[in-house]
């Protein structure tokens, strides 16, 4: 069952009417198939028109949609033979950042990403996708393991930011994020990152400093949330829409700025409307990106990564 965002209310009303007519058609002898087909066509047109002109703030809402697929959904739909590997070997396990061995088609990869959860219990268990120091240190451990065994690294980024709690700060949150970013940049194997929902602050960059950075069509990526920027600049969160526009958080803006390398198309109406289709598109894009990096020497991969990030902002 769809969950509609505020700007989708006209579509929601139309789809509710379609559902009513379907129920009527099944309970009566009236032939209203033509009317239903007409309304379905109108609904599809409204959906296409709405999503063709989404504002940055509306894209932020889509990226946060409660039904949007997360890491474990993509593991199930786009990868096979996933074997999770837990713990940072220093403090403990962090359920906000999950990683392990997997197959992308017939290619073995080290897969790492943020998991937000879908209901209250799972969101609490995964800390809403906000990683703690032990999560980033686990990611470092897995990246180093991948480098040792010659496995490419794939990361799926989806976090509003690293966990800002006092216990995380006590355990060295900033240092763990910096070390994770450093580990990405120093990898001797190909690395491809995909922003699949929210890419927030250093908590995202720590898993996204890759040779290729992909972004789903309606994902967002920024140094701070629009609400956070609004609170700093205007002393109120009410200007979040203005902040989202000013910060250029969308995939389309970031491709123009060369912050990302490619946009992965989503199903009409967002990845939450057809997670399987979104996963297929993501798997194909990841496979193409990894194929483009095959044959590069470890030194070339490190140099390419360095040049890629130093070039950002120089246009």
Short mmCIF file of the C-alpha atoms (twelve columns), coordinates in Angstrom:
data_MODEL
# 
_entry.id   MODEL 
# 
loop_
_atom_site.group_PDB 
_atom_site.id 
_atom_site.type_symbol 
_atom_site.label_atom_id 
_atom_site.label_alt_id 
_atom_site.label_comp_id 
_atom_site.label_asym_id 
_atom_site.label_seq_id 
_atom_site.Cartn_x 
_atom_site.Cartn_y 
_atom_site.Cartn_z 
_atom_site.pdbx_PDB_model_num 
ATOM 1   C CA . UNK A 1   0.000   0.000   0.000   1 
ATOM 2   C CA . UNK A 2   1.409   3.374   -1.004  1 
ATOM 3   C CA . UNK A 3   2.216   6.074   1.523   1 
ATOM 4   C CA . UNK A 4   1.749   9.469   -0.120  1 
ATOM 5   C CA . UNK A 5   3.801   12.591  0.500   1 
ATOM 6   C CA . UNK A 6   2.158   15.991  0.914   1 
ATOM 7   C CA . UNK A 7   2.822   17.092  -2.664  1 
ATOM 8   C CA . UNK A 8   1.263   13.830  -3.924  1 
ATOM 9   C CA . UNK A 9   -2.187  14.493  -2.430  1 
ATOM 10  C CA . UNK A 10  -3.967  14.989  -5.809  1 
ATOM 11  C CA . UNK A 11  -2.516  11.657  -6.971  1 
ATOM 12  C CA . UNK A 12  -3.558  10.020  -3.704  1 
ATOM 13  C CA . UNK A 13  -7.139  11.223  -4.146  1 
ATOM 14  C CA . UNK A 14  -7.258  9.891   -7.693  1 
ATOM 15  C CA . UNK A 15  -5.809  6.499   -6.728  1 
ATOM 16  C CA . UNK A 16  -8.319  6.254   -3.875  1 
ATOM 17  C CA . UNK A 17  -11.107 6.837   -6.398  1 
ATOM 18  C CA . UNK A 18  -9.654  4.109   -8.653  1 
ATOM 19  C CA . UNK A 19  -9.577  1.700   -5.717  1 
ATOM 20  C CA . UNK A 20  -13.224 2.479   -4.937  1 
ATOM 21  C CA . UNK A 21  -14.255 1.820   -8.535  1 
ATOM 22  C CA . UNK A 22  -12.376 -1.486  -8.567  1 
ATOM 23  C CA . UNK A 23  -14.202 -2.552  -5.417  1 
ATOM 24  C CA . UNK A 24  -17.514 -1.539  -6.997  1 
ATOM 25  C CA . UNK A 25  -16.696 -3.427  -10.189 1 
ATOM 26  C CA . UNK A 26  -15.997 -6.637  -8.293  1 
ATOM 27  C CA . UNK A 27  -19.285 -6.394  -6.395  1 
ATOM 28  C CA . UNK A 28  -21.623 -5.520  -9.260  1 
ATOM 29  C CA . UNK A 29  -22.471 -6.445  -12.799 1 
ATOM 30  C CA . UNK A 30  -21.710 -2.960  -14.084 1 
ATOM 31  C CA . UNK A 31  -18.927 -2.692  -16.643 1 
ATOM 32  C CA . UNK A 32  -16.827 0.254   -15.495 1 
ATOM 33  C CA . UNK A 33  -13.515 -1.034  -16.824 1 
ATOM 34  C CA . UNK A 34  -13.317 1.833   -19.305 1 
ATOM 35  C CA . UNK A 35  -13.766 4.444   -16.586 1 
ATOM 36  C CA . UNK A 36  -11.100 2.770   -14.450 1 
ATOM 37  C CA . UNK A 37  -8.667  2.641   -17.378 1 
ATOM 38  C CA . UNK A 38  -9.267  6.337   -18.070 1 
ATOM 39  C CA . UNK A 39  -8.568  7.278   -14.454 1 
ATOM 40  C CA . UNK A 40  -5.461  5.060   -14.348 1 
ATOM 41  C CA . UNK A 41  -4.102  6.842   -17.406 1 
ATOM 42  C CA . UNK A 42  -4.823  10.197  -15.795 1 
ATOM 43  C CA . UNK A 43  -3.124  9.100   -12.563 1 
ATOM 44  C CA . UNK A 44  -0.019  7.922   -14.437 1 
ATOM 45  C CA . UNK A 45  0.129   11.255  -16.262 1 
ATOM 46  C CA . UNK A 46  -0.186  13.228  -13.035 1 
ATOM 47  C CA . UNK A 47  2.558   11.121  -11.432 1 
ATOM 48  C CA . UNK A 48  4.899   11.643  -14.379 1 
ATOM 49  C CA . UNK A 49  4.228   15.380  -14.482 1 
ATOM 50  C CA . UNK A 50  4.739   15.737  -10.724 1 
ATOM 51  C CA . UNK A 51  8.023   13.831  -10.648 1 
ATOM 52  C CA . UNK A 52  9.350   15.661  -13.710 1 
ATOM 53  C CA . UNK A 53  9.351   18.941  -11.790 1 
ATOM 54  C CA . UNK A 54  10.250  17.987  -8.219  1 
ATOM 55  C CA . UNK A 55  11.920  20.725  -6.203  1 
ATOM 56  C CA . UNK A 56  15.075  19.919  -4.184  1 
ATOM 57  C CA . UNK A 57  12.997  19.857  -0.998  1 
ATOM 58  C CA . UNK A 58  10.470  17.479  -2.545  1 
ATOM 59  C CA . UNK A 59  13.347  15.222  -3.649  1 
ATOM 60  C CA . UNK A 60  14.567  15.274  -0.048  1 
ATOM 61  C CA . UNK A 61  11.131  14.045  1.041   1 
ATOM 62  C CA . UNK A 62  11.223  11.268  -1.569  1 
ATOM 63  C CA . UNK A 63  14.716  10.243  -0.401  1 
ATOM 64  C CA . UNK A 64  13.277  9.914   3.131   1 
ATOM 65  C CA . UNK A 65  10.075  8.130   2.095   1 
ATOM 66  C CA . UNK A 66  9.136   5.551   4.770   1 
ATOM 67  C CA . UNK A 67  8.748   2.805   2.148   1 
ATOM 68  C CA . UNK A 68  11.960  3.592   0.251   1 
ATOM 69  C CA . UNK A 69  14.209  0.520   -0.043  1 
ATOM 70  C CA . UNK A 70  17.280  0.427   2.193   1 
ATOM 71  C CA . UNK A 71  20.498  -1.593  2.344   1 
ATOM 72  C CA . UNK A 72  18.952  -4.938  3.307   1 
ATOM 73  C CA . UNK A 73  16.320  -4.568  0.583   1 
ATOM 74  C CA . UNK A 74  19.038  -4.085  -2.027  1 
ATOM 75  C CA . UNK A 75  20.981  -7.016  -0.574  1 
ATOM 76  C CA . UNK A 76  17.918  -9.184  -1.146  1 
ATOM 77  C CA . UNK A 77  17.006  -7.795  -4.563  1 
ATOM 78  C CA . UNK A 78  20.326  -6.938  -6.243  1 
ATOM 79  C CA . UNK A 79  22.912  -9.282  -4.684  1 
ATOM 80  C CA . UNK A 80  23.225  -12.979 -3.876  1 
ATOM 81  C CA . UNK A 81  25.083  -15.101 -1.308  1 
ATOM 82  C CA . UNK A 82  25.453  -12.245 1.163   1 
ATOM 83  C CA . UNK A 83  27.519  -13.270 4.184   1 
ATOM 84  C CA . UNK A 84  27.473  -10.580 6.898   1 
ATOM 85  C CA . UNK A 85  30.676  -9.920  8.819   1 
ATOM 86  C CA . UNK A 86  30.228  -8.119  12.125  1 
ATOM 87  C CA . UNK A 87  32.208  -6.303  14.769  1 
ATOM 88  C CA . UNK A 88  35.068  -3.826  14.771  1 
ATOM 89  C CA . UNK A 89  37.329  -6.061  16.951  1 
ATOM 90  C CA . UNK A 90  37.682  -3.169  19.388  1 
ATOM 91  C CA . UNK A 91  34.342  -2.335  20.974  1 
ATOM 92  C CA . UNK A 92  31.361  -4.115  19.452  1 
ATOM 93  C CA . UNK A 93  28.842  -4.383  16.645  1 
ATOM 94  C CA . UNK A 94  26.973  -1.482  15.068  1 
ATOM 95  C CA . UNK A 95  23.703  -2.397  13.336  1 
ATOM 96  C CA . UNK A 96  23.518  0.972   11.549  1 
ATOM 97  C CA . UNK A 97  26.376  -0.043  9.237   1 
ATOM 98  C CA . UNK A 98  26.230  -3.535  7.769   1 
ATOM 99  C CA . UNK A 99  28.865  -5.247  5.669   1 
ATOM 100 C CA . UNK A 100 29.936  -8.576  4.290   1 
ATOM 101 C CA . UNK A 101 30.803  -10.656 1.259   1 
ATOM 102 C CA . UNK A 102 28.333  -10.835 -1.626  1 
ATOM 103 C CA . UNK A 103 27.940  -11.609 -5.298  1 
ATOM 104 C CA . UNK A 104 26.930  -8.912  -7.779  1 
ATOM 105 C CA . UNK A 105 26.060  -11.107 -10.730 1 
ATOM 106 C CA . UNK A 106 29.087  -13.379 -10.864 1 
ATOM 107 C CA . UNK A 107 31.465  -10.800 -9.374  1 
ATOM 108 C CA . UNK A 108 32.569  -11.209 -5.737  1 
ATOM 109 C CA . UNK A 109 32.476  -7.945  -3.807  1 
ATOM 110 C CA . UNK A 110 32.773  -6.567  -0.308  1 
ATOM 111 C CA . UNK A 111 29.416  -4.877  0.283   1 
ATOM 112 C CA . UNK A 112 29.031  -2.223  2.988   1 
ATOM 113 C CA . UNK A 113 26.203  0.212   3.694   1 
ATOM 114 C CA . UNK A 114 23.867  2.037   6.043   1 
ATOM 115 C CA . UNK A 115 20.610  0.400   7.131   1 
ATOM 116 C CA . UNK A 116 17.795  2.633   8.439   1 
ATOM 117 C CA . UNK A 117 15.086  0.048   9.134   1 
ATOM 118 C CA . UNK A 118 11.423  0.124   8.077   1 
ATOM 119 C CA . UNK A 119 9.347   0.042   11.261  1 
ATOM 120 C CA . UNK A 120 9.774   1.384   14.786  1 
ATOM 121 C CA . UNK A 121 11.547  -1.679  16.141  1 
ATOM 122 C CA . UNK A 122 13.977  -2.040  13.234  1 
ATOM 123 C CA . UNK A 123 14.677  1.701   13.086  1 
ATOM 124 C CA . UNK A 124 15.636  1.686   16.749  1 
ATOM 125 C CA . UNK A 125 17.736  -1.461  16.269  1 
ATOM 126 C CA . UNK A 126 19.591  0.111   13.328  1 
ATOM 127 C CA . UNK A 127 19.741  3.544   15.003  1 
ATOM 128 C CA . UNK A 128 17.976  5.108   11.991  1 
ATOM 129 C CA . UNK A 129 21.077  4.463   9.870   1 
ATOM 130 C CA . UNK A 130 23.266  6.761   11.963  1 
ATOM 131 C CA . UNK A 131 26.596  4.989   12.344  1 
ATOM 132 C CA . UNK A 132 28.678  4.963   15.514  1 
ATOM 133 C CA . UNK A 133 32.486  4.747   15.733  1 
ATOM 134 C CA . UNK A 134 32.397  0.950   15.892  1 
ATOM 135 C CA . UNK A 135 30.388  0.923   12.653  1 
ATOM 136 C CA . UNK A 136 32.969  2.972   10.773  1 
ATOM 137 C CA . UNK A 137 35.804  0.949   12.295  1 
ATOM 138 C CA . UNK A 138 34.042  -2.206  11.122  1 
ATOM 139 C CA . UNK A 139 33.851  -0.682  7.638   1 
ATOM 140 C CA . UNK A 140 37.601  0.004   7.765   1 
ATOM 141 C CA . UNK A 141 38.260  -3.599  8.781   1 
ATOM 142 C CA . UNK A 142 36.162  -4.931  5.914   1 
ATOM 143 C CA . UNK A 143 37.751  -2.587  3.375   1 
ATOM 144 C CA . UNK A 144 41.214  -3.686  4.472   1 
ATOM 145 C CA . UNK A 145 40.107  -7.317  4.182   1 
ATOM 146 C CA . UNK A 146 38.821  -6.652  0.666   1 
ATOM 147 C CA . UNK A 147 42.109  -5.038  -0.296  1 
ATOM 148 C CA . UNK A 148 44.057  -8.004  1.077   1 
ATOM 149 C CA . UNK A 149 42.067  -10.517 -0.968  1 
ATOM 150 C CA . UNK A 150 41.673  -8.380  -4.101  1 
ATOM 151 C CA . UNK A 151 37.906  -7.869  -3.853  1 
ATOM 152 C CA . UNK A 152 36.260  -4.686  -5.155  1 
ATOM 153 C CA . UNK A 153 34.339  -2.662  -2.577  1 
ATOM 154 C CA . UNK A 154 30.728  -1.545  -3.107  1 
ATOM 155 C CA . UNK A 155 29.051  0.814   -0.640  1 
ATOM 156 C CA . UNK A 156 25.396  1.856   -0.415  1 
ATOM 157 C CA . UNK A 157 25.074  5.173   1.393   1 
ATOM 158 C CA . UNK A 158 21.831  6.129   3.138   1 
ATOM 159 C CA . UNK A 159 22.193  8.168   6.318   1 
ATOM 160 C CA . UNK A 160 21.140  11.537  7.645   1 
ATOM 161 C CA . UNK A 161 24.590  11.658  9.276   1 
ATOM 162 C CA . UNK A 162 26.757  9.868   11.799  1 
ATOM 163 C CA . UNK A 163 25.311  9.449   15.298  1 
ATOM 164 C CA . UNK A 164 26.016  12.644  17.334  1 
ATOM 165 C CA . UNK A 165 25.407  11.158  20.815  1 
ATOM 166 C CA . UNK A 166 27.821  11.719  23.677  1 
ATOM 167 C CA . UNK A 167 28.784  8.042   23.854  1 
ATOM 168 C CA . UNK A 168 29.799  8.127   20.180  1 
ATOM 169 C CA . UNK A 169 31.902  11.219  20.799  1 
ATOM 170 C CA . UNK A 170 33.528  9.522   23.788  1 
ATOM 171 C CA . UNK A 171 34.532  6.588   21.590  1 
ATOM 172 C CA . UNK A 172 36.095  8.829   18.929  1 
ATOM 173 C CA . UNK A 173 33.397  9.460   16.341  1 
ATOM 174 C CA . UNK A 174 35.285  12.136  14.393  1 
ATOM 175 C CA . UNK A 175 38.477  10.075  14.315  1 
ATOM 176 C CA . UNK A 176 36.597  6.967   13.136  1 
ATOM 177 C CA . UNK A 177 34.931  8.909   10.302  1 
ATOM 178 C CA . UNK A 178 38.255  10.420  9.238   1 
ATOM 179 C CA . UNK A 179 39.958  7.006   9.311   1 
ATOM 180 C CA . UNK A 180 37.160  5.467   7.271   1 
ATOM 181 C CA . UNK A 181 37.471  8.217   4.650   1 
ATOM 182 C CA . UNK A 182 41.225  7.665   4.620   1 
ATOM 183 C CA . UNK A 183 40.722  3.914   4.176   1 
ATOM 184 C CA . UNK A 184 38.478  4.525   1.155   1 
ATOM 185 C CA . UNK A 185 41.042  6.778   -0.483  1 
ATOM 186 C CA . UNK A 186 43.911  4.362   0.170   1 
ATOM 187 C CA . UNK A 187 42.211  1.211   -1.145  1 
ATOM 188 C CA . UNK A 188 44.286  -0.815  -3.603  1 
ATOM 189 C CA . UNK A 189 41.127  -2.288  -5.177  1 
ATOM 190 C CA . UNK A 190 38.275  -0.676  -7.158  1 
ATOM 191 C CA . UNK A 191 35.602  1.034   -5.079  1 
ATOM 192 C CA . UNK A 192 32.149  2.148   -6.213  1 
ATOM 193 C CA . UNK A 193 29.732  4.019   -3.948  1 
ATOM 194 C CA . UNK A 194 26.022  4.633   -4.538  1 
ATOM 195 C CA . UNK A 195 23.936  7.230   -2.701  1 
ATOM 196 C CA . UNK A 196 20.612  5.394   -2.516  1 
ATOM 197 C CA . UNK A 197 18.674  7.680   -0.149  1 
ATOM 198 C CA . UNK A 198 20.161  10.397  2.014   1 
ATOM 199 C CA . UNK A 199 23.862  11.150  1.879   1 
ATOM 200 C CA . UNK A 200 24.379  13.253  4.967   1 
ATOM 201 C CA . UNK A 201 27.626  14.909  6.078   1 
ATOM 202 C CA . UNK A 202 30.807  13.048  7.036   1 
ATOM 203 C CA . UNK A 203 28.780  9.994   7.946   1 
ATOM 204 C CA . UNK A 204 28.135  9.565   4.215   1 
ATOM 205 C CA . UNK A 205 31.534  10.688  2.905   1 
ATOM 206 C CA . UNK A 206 33.206  8.075   5.140   1 
ATOM 207 C CA . UNK A 207 31.719  5.369   2.898   1 
ATOM 208 C CA . UNK A 208 31.559  7.333   -0.353  1 
ATOM 209 C CA . UNK A 209 35.156  8.394   -1.131  1 
ATOM 210 C CA . UNK A 210 35.249  6.027   -4.078  1 
ATOM 211 C CA . UNK A 211 36.585  5.786   -7.626  1 
ATOM 212 C CA . UNK A 212 33.033  6.085   -8.927  1 
ATOM 213 C CA . UNK A 213 30.145  7.710   -7.075  1 
ATOM 214 C CA . UNK A 214 26.646  6.943   -8.329  1 
ATOM 215 C CA . UNK A 215 23.401  8.446   -7.116  1 
ATOM 216 C CA . UNK A 216 19.811  7.336   -7.433  1 
ATOM 217 C CA . UNK A 217 17.642  9.791   -9.316  1 
ATOM 218 C CA . UNK A 218 15.732  11.066  -6.272  1 
ATOM 219 C CA . UNK A 219 18.475  10.697  -3.638  1 
ATOM 220 C CA . UNK A 220 20.091  13.718  -1.953  1 
ATOM 221 C CA . UNK A 221 23.691  14.354  -0.882  1 
ATOM 222 C CA . UNK A 222 24.885  17.287  1.217   1 
ATOM 223 C CA . UNK A 223 27.174  18.427  4.003   1 
ATOM 224 C CA . UNK A 224 24.217  19.058  6.316   1 
ATOM 225 C CA . UNK A 225 20.483  18.437  6.268   1 
ATOM 226 C CA . UNK A 226 18.285  21.217  4.848   1 
ATOM 227 C CA . UNK A 227 16.701  21.627  8.301   1 
ATOM 228 C CA . UNK A 228 20.129  21.947  9.917   1 
ATOM 229 C CA . UNK A 229 21.292  24.521  7.389   1 
ATOM 230 C CA . UNK A 230 18.040  26.457  7.818   1 
ATOM 231 C CA . UNK A 231 18.466  26.489  11.601  1 
ATOM 232 C CA . UNK A 232 21.995  27.876  11.271  1 
ATOM 233 C CA . UNK A 233 21.317  30.465  8.571   1 
ATOM 234 C CA . UNK A 234 17.799  31.617  9.466   1 
ATOM 235 C CA . UNK A 235 17.512  30.441  13.117  1 
ATOM 236 C CA . UNK A 236 14.473  28.397  12.137  1 
ATOM 237 C CA . UNK A 237 13.860  25.067  10.416  1 
ATOM 238 C CA . UNK A 238 10.992  26.601  8.422   1 
ATOM 239 C CA . UNK A 239 13.362  27.619  5.621   1 
ATOM 240 C CA . UNK A 240 14.441  24.038  4.882   1 
ATOM 241 C CA . UNK A 241 13.044  24.197  1.335   1 
ATOM 242 C CA . UNK A 242 15.106  27.322  0.598   1 
ATOM 243 C CA . UNK A 243 18.190  25.696  2.106   1 
ATOM 244 C CA . UNK A 244 17.748  22.556  -0.014  1 
ATOM 245 C CA . UNK A 245 17.636  24.676  -3.163  1 
ATOM 246 C CA . UNK A 246 20.655  26.769  -2.188  1 
ATOM 247 C CA . UNK A 247 22.787  23.755  -1.235  1 
ATOM 248 C CA . UNK A 248 22.190  21.930  -4.549  1 
ATOM 249 C CA . UNK A 249 21.492  18.592  -2.890  1 
ATOM 250 C CA . UNK A 250 19.965  16.762  -5.865  1 
ATOM 251 C CA . UNK A 251 21.614  14.198  -8.114  1 
ATOM 252 C CA . UNK A 252 21.079  16.439  -11.119 1 
ATOM 253 C CA . UNK A 253 22.864  19.397  -9.475  1 
ATOM 254 C CA . UNK A 254 25.717  17.240  -8.195  1 
ATOM 255 C CA . UNK A 255 26.283  15.632  -11.590 1 
ATOM 256 C CA . UNK A 256 26.631  19.120  -13.103 1 
ATOM 257 C CA . UNK A 257 29.173  19.969  -10.375 1 
ATOM 258 C CA . UNK A 258 31.093  16.699  -10.975 1 
ATOM 259 C CA . UNK A 259 30.586  15.620  -7.357  1 
ATOM 260 C CA . UNK A 260 29.038  12.382  -8.636  1 
ATOM 261 C CA . UNK A 261 29.712  10.413  -11.811 1 
ATOM 262 C CA . UNK A 262 26.319  9.071   -12.866 1 
ATOM 263 C CA . UNK A 263 22.608  9.104   -12.022 1 
ATOM 264 C CA . UNK A 264 20.755  5.799   -11.668 1 
ATOM 265 C CA . UNK A 265 17.134  6.120   -12.891 1 
ATOM 266 C CA . UNK A 266 14.332  5.238   -10.503 1 
ATOM 267 C CA . UNK A 267 10.883  3.824   -11.306 1 
ATOM 268 C CA . UNK A 268 8.274   6.463   -12.002 1 
ATOM 269 C CA . UNK A 269 7.184   7.874   -8.646  1 
ATOM 270 C CA . UNK A 270 10.365  6.847   -6.807  1 
ATOM 271 C CA . UNK A 271 12.172  3.649   -5.803  1 
ATOM 272 C CA . UNK A 272 9.521   2.869   -3.167  1 
ATOM 273 C CA . UNK A 273 6.901   2.256   -5.879  1 
ATOM 274 C CA . UNK A 274 8.889   -0.604  -7.421  1 
ATOM 275 C CA . UNK A 275 11.895  -1.661  -5.293  1 
ATOM 276 C CA . UNK A 276 12.669  -4.622  -7.577  1 
ATOM 277 C CA . UNK A 277 12.993  -2.381  -10.634 1 
ATOM 278 C CA . UNK A 278 15.102  0.104   -8.659  1 
ATOM 279 C CA . UNK A 279 17.376  -2.721  -7.503  1 
ATOM 280 C CA . UNK A 280 17.840  -4.000  -11.056 1 
ATOM 281 C CA . UNK A 281 18.822  -0.537  -12.275 1 
ATOM 282 C CA . UNK A 282 21.232  -0.133  -9.361  1 
ATOM 283 C CA . UNK A 283 22.809  -3.555  -9.933  1 
ATOM 284 C CA . UNK A 284 23.352  -2.785  -13.620 1 
ATOM 285 C CA . UNK A 285 24.915  0.614   -12.841 1 
ATOM 286 C CA . UNK A 286 27.215  -0.865  -10.190 1 
ATOM 287 C CA . UNK A 287 28.307  -3.648  -12.543 1 
ATOM 288 C CA . UNK A 288 29.069  -1.152  -15.319 1 
ATOM 289 C CA . UNK A 289 31.061  1.061   -12.933 1 
ATOM 290 C CA . UNK A 290 33.108  -1.872  -11.647 1 
ATOM 291 C CA . UNK A 291 33.748  -3.080  -15.199 1 
ATOM 292 C CA . UNK A 292 35.098  0.362   -16.121 1 
ATOM 293 C CA . UNK A 293 37.693  0.051   -13.331 1 
ATOM 294 C CA . UNK A 294 38.935  -3.421  -14.247 1 
ATOM 295 C CA . UNK A 295 42.588  -3.671  -15.187 1 
ATOM 296 C CA . UNK A 296 43.722  -0.626  -13.255 1 
ATOM 297 C CA . UNK A 297 46.803  -1.108  -11.102 1 
ATOM 298 C CA . UNK A 298 46.580  -0.392  -7.361  1 
ATOM 299 C CA . UNK A 299 48.633  2.774   -7.856  1 
ATOM 300 C CA . UNK A 300 46.359  3.907   -10.695 1 
ATOM 301 C CA . UNK A 301 43.229  3.343   -8.601  1 
ATOM 302 C CA . UNK A 302 44.610  5.372   -5.693  1 
ATOM 303 C CA . UNK A 303 45.789  8.155   -8.027  1 
ATOM 304 C CA . UNK A 304 42.465  8.274   -9.852  1 
ATOM 305 C CA . UNK A 305 40.599  8.566   -6.550  1 
ATOM 306 C CA . UNK A 306 42.912  11.331  -5.375  1 
ATOM 307 C CA . UNK A 307 42.597  13.307  -8.595  1 
ATOM 308 C CA . UNK A 308 38.837  12.844  -8.629  1 
ATOM 309 C CA . UNK A 309 38.297  14.454  -5.235  1 
ATOM 310 C CA . UNK A 310 40.931  17.174  -5.626  1 
ATOM 311 C CA . UNK A 311 39.200  18.276  -8.835  1 
ATOM 312 C CA . UNK A 312 35.845  18.910  -7.082  1 
ATOM 313 C CA . UNK A 313 35.244  22.638  -6.834  1 
ATOM 314 C CA . UNK A 314 37.913  23.583  -9.346  1 
ATOM 315 C CA . UNK A 315 35.506  24.130  -12.264 1 
# 
